[in-house]
Every structure is written in structure tokens, then in C-alpha cells.
Amino acid sequence: MALNAARAKLSKSSESKVITQQALLSQIGGEWKKRVDPTLGLSKVRGVTLDLLAKFAEEAFRKNGFEHARAEVVRLDPKFRTSLQKLQADLAENEKSDTDFILINFDQKYFTDDTVAGHVAPIAAYDAKMHRVLVMDPDREWYEPYWVSDQRLLEAMATIDPETSKPRGYVKIRSQ
């Protein structure tokens, strides 16, 4: 979703296809495909860590016309007031730009009736007045986009990733 949004500024023709998850997995391949491709079945290691998400996202942007793309990992602790302020500042900055994107890594239990599980989704919008964030859940078979409070988003991202024993968080991508 983020990569297709970034490509909106590039010139396109009738030959330009939307980048699908499967096409992206085929293009990048390797460890990313092993970790997220649903056709490979569940393995011991499923999904990506926040650091791997940044690595794979940066690679995907670079391979699709954004040679100068940079991805930055941000981890937040809900115990510190500065974490919410940092999140709000990054969301507000992101809202002003059409070349920056935020991918969140969170525990989906905080927003759905599902079990505890790490999940990744892009942020679509931030309403600073109402302190609400629009999450574009990529699991379109089961979820519609949903609004959550920035405080609840912080709590969902500050959960611990069992693979790394670190808090989840988000990846800021600058496509230019």
C-alpha cells in the first residue's frame, strides 16, 4: 500500500501495474518471502521483526524507483510521556508529506477481536485535533481500515516482539 501510494507521483502508462503483495514478494524474495508468504505455510519463524521490516521496505522502495529511500526504526515505551509526544510529532510530520510513509508493527489484539499476534499496516492519516490515526489494515479479507487513538496505537506498538524481546514500533520511510 505504501509503495503504491509513493508511486502515485511517478509517470505511468497503461503498462504500469499496481504492485501486489505476491509481486513484491517475488521481486524481493529471500528471507522476506520465507517469513510472510502464506503459500509456504506456517513455519517456526513467521512474520518480520521491526528491523527486518525496515530493511525489506527500504529494499522494496529502492527496487521500484526510489533509489534514495531511507527507512528508520522507531521504538516507543508507553511509560514515558515523551514516547507519545514523539509518536504524535512523527504522525503530524507524516501528515504534511506525500513522500514519507509510516508502517506500524503492533499487536493486532489491541484493535481486533483476534488473538495476540504481531501485525504490520501502513498509516493512512492522522487527525491531530482528535488524536486519531487511520490504519490501513492490509488483511482486506477480514478487516476494513479503522481509526484508533494515538494513545492506543502507542500501547499496541509498545508490546514485546517474542522473537527479539524488544518493543514493536514503527518504520518511517522517506522515499526521496
C-alpha positions as CSV (number, residue, x, y, z in Angstrom):
1,M,0.0,0.0,0.0
2,A,2.8,2.5,0.9
3,L,4.8,1.7,-2.2
4,N,1.8,2.1,-4.5
5,A,1.0,5.4,-2.7
6,A,4.6,6.6,-3.3
7,R,4.4,5.6,-6.9
8,A,1.4,8.0,-7.5
9,K,3.9,10.7,-8.2
10,L,5.8,8.7,-10.9
11,S,4.8,8.8,-14.5
12,K,2.7,5.8,-15.5
13,S,1.3,4.2,-18.6
14,S,-1.3,1.5,-19.4
15,E,1.6,-1.0,-18.8
16,S,2.1,0.2,-15.2
17,K,0.6,-2.3,-12.9
18,V,-0.2,-1.9,-9.2
19,I,2.3,-3.7,-7.1
20,T,0.6,-6.6,-5.3
21,Q,1.9,-8.4,-2.3
22,Q,2.8,-11.5,-4.3
23,A,4.6,-9.5,-7.0
24,L,6.6,-7.7,-4.3
25,L,7.5,-11.0,-2.6
26,S,8.6,-12.4,-5.9
27,Q,10.7,-9.3,-6.6
28,I,12.4,-9.1,-3.2
29,G,12.3,-12.9,-2.4
30,G,14.7,-14.4,0.0
31,E,14.1,-14.1,3.7
32,W,11.1,-11.8,3.4
33,K,9.3,-14.3,1.2
34,K,10.1,-17.2,3.6
35,R,8.7,-15.2,6.5
36,V,5.5,-13.8,5.1
37,D,4.4,-15.8,2.0
38,P,1.1,-17.6,3.0
39,T,1.7,-20.3,0.4
40,L,4.7,-21.5,2.3
41,G,2.7,-22.4,5.3
42,L,3.4,-21.7,8.9
43,S,7.0,-22.1,10.0
44,K,8.8,-21.7,13.3
45,V,9.6,-18.1,12.3
46,R,6.6,-16.3,10.9
47,G,6.4,-12.6,10.1
48,V,9.1,-10.0,10.3
49,T,10.7,-8.1,13.1
50,L,10.7,-4.3,13.1
51,D,14.3,-4.2,12.0
52,L,13.7,-6.6,9.1
53,L,10.6,-4.6,8.1
54,A,12.8,-1.5,7.7
55,K,15.4,-3.4,5.7
56,F,12.8,-5.0,3.4
57,A,10.8,-1.8,3.0
58,E,13.9,0.2,2.0
59,E,14.9,-2.5,-0.5
60,A,11.4,-2.6,-2.0
61,F,11.3,1.2,-2.4
62,R,14.7,1.2,-4.0
63,K,13.9,-1.5,-6.4
64,N,10.8,0.4,-7.5
65,G,12.2,3.7,-8.5
66,F,13.1,5.3,-5.2
67,E,16.9,5.0,-5.1
68,H,17.3,7.4,-2.2
69,A,14.7,5.8,0.0
70,R,15.6,5.6,3.7
71,A,13.9,3.6,6.4
72,E,14.2,4.4,10.1
73,V,13.1,2.2,13.0
74,V,11.4,3.9,15.9
75,R,10.6,2.0,19.2
76,L,8.5,3.6,21.9
77,D,7.8,2.9,25.5
78,P,4.3,3.9,26.7
79,K,5.7,4.6,30.3
80,F,7.4,7.7,29.0
81,R,5.4,10.8,28.2
82,T,8.0,11.7,25.6
83,S,7.1,8.5,23.6
84,L,3.5,9.7,23.0
85,Q,4.9,13.2,22.1
86,K,7.4,11.6,19.6
87,L,4.7,9.5,18.0
88,Q,2.4,12.5,17.7
89,A,5.2,14.6,16.2
90,D,6.1,11.9,13.6
91,L,2.4,11.4,12.7
92,A,1.9,15.2,12.3
93,E,5.1,15.4,10.1
94,N,4.0,12.4,8.1
95,E,0.5,14.0,7.5
96,K,2.2,17.0,5.8
97,S,4.2,15.0,3.3
98,D,3.4,12.9,0.3
99,T,6.9,11.4,0.2
100,D,7.0,10.0,3.8
101,F,5.3,6.8,5.0
102,I,4.8,5.1,8.3
103,L,4.5,1.3,8.7
104,I,3.4,0.3,12.1
105,N,4.2,-3.0,13.8
106,F,1.7,-3.8,16.6
107,D,-0.2,-6.4,18.5
108,Q,-3.5,-6.8,16.5
109,K,-5.3,-7.8,19.7
110,Y,-5.5,-4.1,20.6
111,F,-7.7,-3.3,17.6
112,T,-9.5,-6.6,16.7
113,D,-11.1,-9.5,18.4
114,D,-8.3,-11.7,17.3
115,T,-5.6,-13.4,19.4
116,V,-2.3,-11.8,20.3
117,A,-0.2,-11.5,17.1
118,G,2.2,-9.2,15.6
119,H,0.8,-7.3,12.6
120,V,2.1,-4.7,10.1
121,A,0.0,-2.0,8.5
122,P,0.6,1.5,6.9
123,I,-0.8,4.7,8.4
124,A,-3.1,6.5,6.1
125,A,-4.0,9.6,8.0
126,Y,-3.6,11.4,11.4
127,D,-6.2,13.7,12.9
128,A,-4.1,15.7,15.4
129,K,-7.1,17.5,16.9
130,M,-9.0,14.3,17.7
131,H,-5.7,12.3,18.4
132,R,-6.9,9.6,16.0
133,V,-4.9,7.5,13.5
134,L,-6.3,5.8,10.4
135,V,-4.8,2.3,10.0
136,M,-5.0,0.7,6.5
137,D,-5.0,-2.9,7.5
138,P,-3.6,-4.9,4.6
139,D,-5.6,-8.0,5.6
140,R,-8.5,-6.9,3.3
141,E,-10.3,-10.3,3.6
142,W,-11.0,-9.7,7.2
143,Y,-10.5,-6.0,8.1
144,E,-11.6,-2.7,6.9
145,P,-9.5,0.4,7.6
146,Y,-10.0,1.6,11.2
147,W,-9.4,4.7,13.3
148,V,-7.6,4.3,16.7
149,S,-6.5,6.8,19.2
150,D,-2.8,7.7,19.2
151,Q,-2.5,6.6,22.8
152,R,-4.0,3.2,22.0
153,L,-1.6,2.9,19.0
154,L,1.3,3.6,21.2
155,E,0.2,0.9,23.6
156,A,-0.2,-1.6,20.7
157,M,3.2,-0.9,19.4
158,A,4.9,-1.0,22.7
159,T,4.1,-4.7,23.1
160,I,7.1,-7.1,23.1
161,D,8.0,-9.0,19.9
162,P,8.8,-12.5,21.2
163,E,11.4,-13.0,18.5
164,T,13.5,-10.0,19.5
165,S,12.4,-9.4,23.1
166,K,12.1,-5.7,22.1
167,P,9.1,-3.4,21.9
168,R,7.4,-3.2,18.5
169,G,7.1,0.2,17.0
170,Y,7.1,1.7,13.5
171,V,9.2,2.3,10.4
172,K,9.4,5.8,8.9
173,I,10.2,5.7,5.2
174,R,11.4,8.7,3.3
175,S,11.0,7.9,-0.4
176,Q,13.1,10.9,-1.5
